[in-house]
C-alpha cells in the first residue's frame, strides 16, 4: 500500500532539521524530596522566550474558544468552552499539573495531521486549562482528538502532577479524523526522557482479569490507581488496516510502527536521552553504540532507576549537556575552535569529498527559545507547591527562575508582548540572555566560567528562597498567598535581570578586543591612577597555529 512506500522515503531522508526539544521525567520516588519533576526545552530558531498566562474562571453556556495554531498562529478551529478553567502559568496550572512535549513527526502522511482539528500546542493548553491531574489530562486530550480531530503529527508529551508522571505519545490518522496514541505511567522510583523520537515500544494490553491497562473504549476506568497504561482503541487495528503492522498484538511496538528508527533518530534524538541517563546511572555505557547510530545495538530503555535521588538542582544540570564524557563530546574537536565552543551553526549535516557527516545535536543548543523545570510538591497547597523554574535561551547559560503556579502577575522580563524575535526590548530576559550567550560563543572556554559562577549563585539563592517561603507561606489564606507568591516570583526575576545586566557589562569590559582583564572584588583591576593593569592576551593553542601554518604558512613566515 501507499504507506509502505512513504515509510521508505522517511527512512532514507537526511538529518532532522525541524524544531527539536528535550524532556526529562522524574517520578516522585526518584526525587530527593518526594516531588515530581519534568523538564522541557523549546528549541526553535523562531521561538521567542516568554511566559504565557491564562486566567481561568467560570464560563457561561454557549461560550466558545477560538484556537490559533501554536506554530503558524493562524486560526485553526472554534470549540465549546467548558464550565470552568484553571489558571495556567506557562506549562503548569494552579492544580500543579505540568506538561511538556517533543515533536517527532513520524511517517507521511500521518505527520501532517487531519485537515481540521486541534494542534499539539493547543492540546496541551486545553488540557492544562481543563484538567487537575495527569489522568484527567489524558482523558481530556483523548476526548478532544476524538471529537474534533488532531491537526498535527507525532508528539511525545510529558505529564506531571504531585503524585504521578506519565509519557503520552500521539500521531494523527492522516485524512481520518482522530489520532492513535498510547500513554504510560512512569513507575515509582524511575526516570524517563524523550527527545523528538517516539519511545514507547511494546505496552501492556487490556485484559478482563487484571485492569492495569485500558483502551479508550474504557476511559471510565482511567482513575483506578492500578491503571498504568491507556491507549486508543484502534492503535493496532489502524496500523493493520494501513499495512504498517501485521504481527501478533502482543508484539506491537508503537514507536517502531509510527516512528521507525533512523540514523538521525538515534544520533540526534535518542542520543540526548542517553546523555541524561548516562549522567545518573553508571550502567548506561552499554547503550552508547545505540546512541551513536547503531540500530542493532542494545536499545535504550524507556525508563531507568537513577543511582541516587535527584534534587531540583540535579534536574536543572541534566538540561545542561554537550555530550561531555562521551565520544560525542562537542568541546574538544576542531569544530569547537580554539576556545572550545560546543556549538555548531546550522545546517547540521554536511558533505566533504562525497562523504556525508553530521554535527552533534546536544541537549544544550543555541536556538532554545525557553526551557523549564516543572516541580510539583504534593505536601504543600497547590498554588504554593507547583513551580515552573523558567529560563530563556541556551540551557547551559540560562538561569532557572522560580515562577509559582499560583502567581497572577507575570514578571515584565518574561511577559508576553515584551519584545519578539523581530523586536528588541531592553527589558526582555530573552534578549538580555541572548546578548550574554552570543558574546560568550566568541571566547567560550574563558567566558562561560564567569557565566556559570553568576548562574550558580542565583539558582542556589533561589532554591533557598523557595525553601524558606514554602514554610512561611504554607498556612496563608488564598488571597494573602497569591499576593506573596507574586511578590516572590517577581522579586526573583528582578534580581536575575539586575545580576545578568551587570554580568553583561562586566563581560564586555573584561573580554573586549580579545583581551582578558583581571577582576578584583567585582571591578576591573586598575592602578591607583585608574589605568587598567593585569591585562592578559592568551595565545591560541598550538594545534590552531599549526592549522594556520598548514593553510597559509608561506605567506605568514618570518623571513
N, C-alpha and C positions, 0 to 999 in steps of 0.2 A: 504493500500500500504506500501512499504518498508519504506518510510519516516516517517510514523506514529510510527513504531517500534523504529526507530532511535531517534525520539523525546523523547520517554520514557527513552531511555538509557541516553540521555543527562540530563534529569530532575533528575535522581537518582544518577548521578555522584557526586563525592565528591568536596571538596573545590577547587577553581580555583588556580592553581599554575603557570600558564603561565605568560609571561611578562604582566605587568599591568601598565597603565598610567592614568593620571588625566588631564582633560582640563576644563578651565573656559572660558566663552564667555561673554564679556561686550559690549553692544551696545553703540553707541555714546551718546544717551540720558540718559544713566545710569552712565556716567563717569563725573567726576568733571570738566574736561577741554574740553570736546567735542571730545576726541579721542576715537577710538575703541580699544579694547584690547582682546587678547586671551592668554591663558597660556597652557603650555604643560610640563608634567614631564615624561621623558623617563625612566621608571622603568624597569630595567633588571639586572640580576646578571651577564650578559656577555656584556652589552652595555658599551662602553667606552665614556667618555665625551670629545667631541671635536667639533669644529665648521667647518662645511663643507662650501666650497666656490665654486661656479660655475661662471665662466666668460662667459657672454653672448656675442652676436655679430651676424653678418650676416653670412649666410651659403649658400653654392653653391647647385644647383640642383643635386640630386643624393647622397648627403651626408646622412649617416645613423647614428643612435645612438644604441650602444650595451648596453643593460641593464643587470645588475647583481643583483640578488635577494638581497633585503635590509637586510635580516636576515642571509642567508647562504653564501652570496657573490658569489654564483655560477652563471654562465652565464644563462640568462633567455630567452631573445628574442632580435632581432635586428629589428628596425623600421626606417622609413624615418625621417630625420631631417626636421624641419620647416625652413622657410626663415630667421627668426630672433628669438633669445632667449634673455632673460633678465639676468642680473647679479643676483645671489642668495647668500645671506649670511645666512647660516643655514636654517631657515624655513621662511624667508621673502625675497622678491625680491625688486629690485630697484624702483618698482612702488608702494610700500607699500602694496603688497598683502602678507598676512601671513597665514600659515596653521599649524595645529597640528592634532593629532589623538589619539584614544584609540582603542585597539583591543578587540572584544568580541567573535570572532569565530563563534558562532551560532550553528545551528543544523547540524549534519552529514547527507549527505556528502557535504553540501553546505559550510562547514567550511574549506574545502580543496582547493577550487578554481578549475579553469579549468586546464587541463594538460599543456596548453600553455597560454601565456598572460602576463599581467603586474601585478606585486605585488603592495601592498598598498604603500610601500615606494617610489617606482619609479613613482607611480601615483601622489603622492604629488610633487616630484621633477620635473616631467614633467609639471605639472600644473603651478608650480612656474616659470619655465623657459619660458612658452608659454602664460601665461595669465597675464593681467594687473589689474584685479579686481575679486571679488568673482563670479560674473555671468559668466565671461569668463572662470574662472577655472572650474565651474560646467559643462559648455559646453565642455571644453577640456576633462575632465575626462569621461563624458558620451560618447563622440565620441571615445575615446581611448579604453574603455572596450567593446564597441560595435564592433569596428573594429578588435581589437587584442585579446580580451578575458581578463578575470580577474582571475589572478592566486593567489587568496588569499581568506580568509574567511571574517567574519563580521568585519567591521570597522566603527567607527564614526569619522568624520573629523570636525574640527573647521576651519572656514574661516573668515578672516577679511580684509577689505580694509578701506580707510579713511572714507567711508560713511556707510558701511553695515557690519553686521556679520551674518554668516549662520552656521547651523549644517547640515551635509550631512552624511547619513548612507547608507552603501552598503554591499551586500553579493553576493557570486557567485551563479551560477545556476548549480553547480555540473559539470556534464560532458557536459552540454550545454554551448555554447560559450556566453560570456557576463555576465551581472550582473543585479540584481534587487536592486533598490535604491530609495531613496527619500531625498530631500533637502528642508529645510525650513529657511526662513529669520527670525532671532530673532527680534521681534518687537522693535521699538524705545523706549528706557527707560527701557528695560528688560535685565536681565542676564540669562544665560543658563549654563549648565555644563554636562559633561558626563565622565564616569569612567569605561570603559570595560563592559558596558551593553547598549544595544540599547535603546534609549529613545523616539524616535518618535513613537507615537501610531497612533491614527486616524489623518488624514490630509485632507485638502480640496481637492476635486476632480475637474477636469476641467469641465467648462460649457461654452456653446457658448455665453450666455448672459453677463457673467462677468468674464473676463480672469485674475483672480488673481492667478490661479493655472494652470500649463500646464504639459502635458506629454512629454516624449522625442520625440514624433512624431512632436511636435510643438516647437522645440528648437529655431526656428527663433523669437519667441516672448519673449525669456528669458530676453532681455534687456529692456522690458517695465517696468517702475518703479512700476506699480501696481502688477506685478507678484511677489508673495512672497512664492510660493511653486512649486517645479519642481520634477517630478518623472519618473521613467522608465515606458514605456507604458505597459509593461507586469507585473508590480509589483504585481497586484492582480491576473491576469489570470494565471501566473506561479504558484502561491500558490494554486489556484483552481485545476490546472492540476495535481498537485502532492499531493492532498488531505491534504494540510496544512491549508486550509480555505474553508468554504462553506456557509458563511453568506451573508448578503447584502453588496454591495460595500461600502456603507456609514458606515458600522460597521467595516470595515477592519482596523486592527492595525498592522503597520509594525513591531514594537518591539515584540508584543505578538505572531506574526506569525513566524518570523525568529530568534528571540532570547527570547524564553519564560522565564519568571522569575523563578528563583530557590532561595533556601535559600542563596547560595553563591553569586548569582547575586544581592540579596538585601544587605546582610551583608558586602560583600567585595567590592561591586561596587556602588550601589545606595547610600549606607551609606556615601561614600565620597562626593557625590553631596549634600546630605543632610547637611553634615558638613559645606560645603561652604555656602549654602543657609541660614543655621541656624545662621551664624555669621553676616549676613547682613539684615535679616528680622525677626522681633520679632514674627511673626505668624507661624513659621515653626514647633513649638513644636508638633503640631497635626500630623506631618508626622514621628515622631520619632519611633513609633511602626513599620511602614513600613521599615524604615532604619535598624531596628533591626531584620528583618526577617519575619514579619507578612505580607504575600502577600494579606491578606483580609483587611488590614487597609487602610485608605485613601492613595491614590497613590501620590507620589511626582510629582509636576507639571513639565512640560518640561522647563518652564521659569518662573521667578518671577520678581517683581519690588523691588529693594533694598530700605531700609529705608532711605538711604542717597546716594548722588552721590559719586562714588568711584574714588579715586586717584590711580595713578600707584603704590604708596606705599601700599595702601589698597589691591590691587590685589596681590602684592608680598606676603603680610602677609596671604592672603587666601590660598596660597600654602604651608603654614607652619601650620600644624594641626595634632594633635594626638587625636582627638575627645574630646578635653578639653571642659568641661561644659556639657557633655552628660554622660549617663550611660556607654558608651563605652570608656571613658577616659582611656588612656593607662599608665598614670603616677602613679596611686595610688595602683593598685592591686599587689599581691605578685609577679606576673610575672615581675614587674618593678624593683624588687630587692631593696636592702636597699638604693640605691641612685636614685630611681625613674626614671629609664631609660625607655622611652616609645617605646622600640623596642623589637621585638621578632624574634629570628632566626628561619629559616625555618626548618621543614615544618610548615605550618600554621594550619594544623589540627592534632589532637592527640586523643588518646583514653585512658581512665582510667576506670578499672573495667567494661568494656563493654559499657560505655557511651562515645559518641563522643563529642568533644569540638573543638573550633576554637580560634585562636588568631585573634585579630582585624587587619584589613588591612586599615591603615590610609593614608591620602594624603602624609604626610612626612614619608619616608621609607628609610632604609639604602642603598638599592641597586639602587638608582637613578643614572643613568649614567650622564644625564644632564637635565636641565629644563630651561624654559624661560618664560618671559612675553613679548609678542609682542605688540607694541604700534604704532598705525597708526594715524598721526596728519595731517588732510587734509588741514589745513590753511598754511602749510609750503611746500616748494619744496619737491618733493618725496624723494630724496636721503637724505635730512635732516629730513624730517618728520617721516620716518619709523625707529623704533628702535627695536632690539631684545635684551632685557635685559637678558643676558645669564649667567647661573650659572651651576656649576658641583657638583655632589654628592648630598647628602641629602638636600632637600629643606629647612629644618629647620636651617641648619648651613651653607648654601651656601651664596655667595654674588652675587647679580644680577648686572652685569657689562654692561654698555651701548655700544652695537655694532650697529652703524648706518647702515641702509640698503644700504647706498651709499659707504661704505668702499670697498677698493680693496686689502687691506693688513690685513690678519687675525693675531691677536697678537700671538706670539710664544707660549704662555701658552695654547692657545686653538687650535693651528694649527694641521691639520690632519698629522699623522705620527709622532707626538711628543709623543712617548710612546704608549702603548697599554695595554690591560688587561693582557698581558703576558710579558710586557717590561716596567720596571720602568724608569721614567725620572725625573730628578731634576727640570726641567723647565716646567713640566706639571702641570697645575692647578688641573687636576683630581687627581693626586697622592698627591699633597700638601693638598688639601681639605679632601681627604680620611685619610691622616695621622692625621689631627686635629680631624675629627669627630670620627674616631675609637678610638682614645685616650680618647675622651670625654665620650664614652659609658662606660668607667670604673668607672667614678665618675661623672655621668651626671649632677645631680642637682646643683653641685657647678661649674663645668667647663663650662656648657652651658651659664652661666651668663657672663663669660668673652668673650665667642664666640659672643654672641648676642650684646655685647657692641661694639666690633670692627665692626661687621657686620652692626650695625645701623649707626655708624659713616661713614663708607664707602658709604653705599647706600644713606644716606642723602646728603653727599657731591656730589655724582654722579648725583643725581636728580637736585641739584643746578647747577652743571656744565652744564648739558643738557639744563636747562632753560636759562642759560647765553649764551651759544654758539648758541642756536636756534635763539636768537635775533641778535647775532653778525654775524652769517653766512648767514642769510636769503637772502641777496642780492648778495652773491658771485656768480661769474660765475662758470660753471660746473667744470673746471679744478682746480680752486682755492678751490672750495667747497670740492671736493673729497680729495684733499691733507689735508685740515683742518680736515675733518672727520676721516681720517686715523690717524692723529696725536692725536686727542682727544680720540678715542676709544683705541688706543694702549697705550696712557698715562694712562688712567683709569685702563687698565689691568695690566700695570707695577706696578702702585701704589697698586692695590689689591694684587698682588703677594708679594710685599715687606712687606706690612702690615700683610699678612697671615703667611709669613715666621717668622716674629717677634712674632706673636701670637703663632705659633707652638713651637718656642724656649721657650717662656715665660711659656706656659702651662707645658712643660716638667720640667722646673726648679721649678715652683710653686707647682706642684702636684706629684712630683716623690716619689715613695715608700709609697703612701698612706698619705703623709703629706700634709698640706696646709700652704704655706709660705705667709707672709704678703708682699704686693707690695705697694710701695710708689713712685709716680712720674715715673711710668713705670719700676721700678727696684725692685729686691728682697731686702727687708729691712735687713740691717746688722748693727752691732755695728761699731763705728769709726775705729776699728781694722780689720774690714772685716768679722766678724763672723756672720752667719745668726742668726737673732733674730725674735721673734714674731711667732715662729713655733706653729701650731695647729695640733692636732690629734683627730678630732671629732670622738666620739663613734658611733657605729651602732645604729639604732633606737631600742627601746625596743622590738617591735614585732619580730624583726630579732633575738635578743638574745633569746627570748622565743622559737623560732623555733629551734635554736641551742640546747637549753636545752632539748626540747622535743625529738630531734633526737639523741643527743649524751651526754646528761647531766651527766649520771652516770660516764662517763669517765673523763669529764672535771671538775667535782665537786671538790671544795677545801675541803680537809679533815684535 
